[in-house]
Amino acid sequence: MKQHTLLGIAAALTAFVLVVIGALVGQMSQTGAPVAADTVIVPTEAPVSAPVALDPTVEALIREREAAYQQALAEANRRLAEANRHLEAANRQIAQQTNQQQSAPAQPTYPISTEQAQTIALSLANGATLTKPAELVRYQGTPAYEVIFDRGAVYVDAQSGAVIASTLTQPQPATTQQGITADQAAQIAIAYRGGGQIKKVKFERERGIDVYEVKFTDGAEVYVAASDGAVVYARLDKAKKEDDDHKDDD
């Protein structure tokens, strides 16, 4: 739209200049002719050719008209040059925009939009926080949307909307459904084996149930159910073997 406006301004300036020049020429043709002065015929014996002297008033009028014409012509030329400069600038701008449009690669379009892909990924988030909006990438040669969360990323097929891959990890709960904490599991394990020094407590899924794995410094391990605090498995042979080794040494 801006390009058409510049071209219109340049054309209007050119037309204005041509109209001014035409008006000046017409005015000169009407008023610039000298007025014939009264002459006295003097009879002589023989005609003598002599230059015709113009009336001073007519001559001054002619010079004034000529100066005005030259001034108007110079102004018209200036306006025409200015209009040409605007036209050249508009042409350069048009050419530059055309080159930019031709050099910019066309973005492909896919059936699944960015918003749709992000909605699909959020349905799998399981409480994860979105850290980066969906972005079109190529995943193993397939156009896909990459949606990044604080616990991984989800890749959605841009053609079908199917989830190609997901690196989301599950959150580690601080407590179980019934409030059994890691400290409570450690106390249960100590009471079960009758003492000992805890090395590490780890929450994991063992044999299909959520448990706390309590490891002792002597190698013993006690697995406490996260649901009710029951001891579901214990491995005390390492500690017993170490005690037997110490007795043999004695």
Sequence and secondary structure as in RCSB ss.txt:
>XXXX:A:sequence
MKQHTLLGIAAALTAFVLVVIGALVGQMSQTGAPVAADTVIVPTEAPVSAPVALDPTVEALIREREAAYQQALAE
ANRRLAEANRHLEAANRQIAQQTNQQQSAPAQPTYPISTEQAQTIALSLANGATLTKPAELVRYQGTPAYEVIFD
RGAVYVDAQSGAVIASTLTQPQPATTQQGITADQAAQIAIAYRGGGQIKKVKFERERGIDVYEVKFTDGAEVYVA
ASDGAVVYARLDKAKKEDDDHKDDD
>XXXX:A:secstr
 HHHHHHHHHHHHHHHHHHHHHHHHHHHHHH S           SS         HHHHHHHHHHHHHHHHHHHH
HHHHHHHHHHHHHHHHHHHHHHHHHHHHS      SS HHHHHHHHHTT TT  EEEEEEEEEETTEEEEEEEET
TEEEEEETTT  EEEE       SS TT   HHHHHHHHHHHHT   EEEEEEEEETTEEEEEEEETTS EEEEE
TTT  EEEEE HHHHHHHHHHHHH 
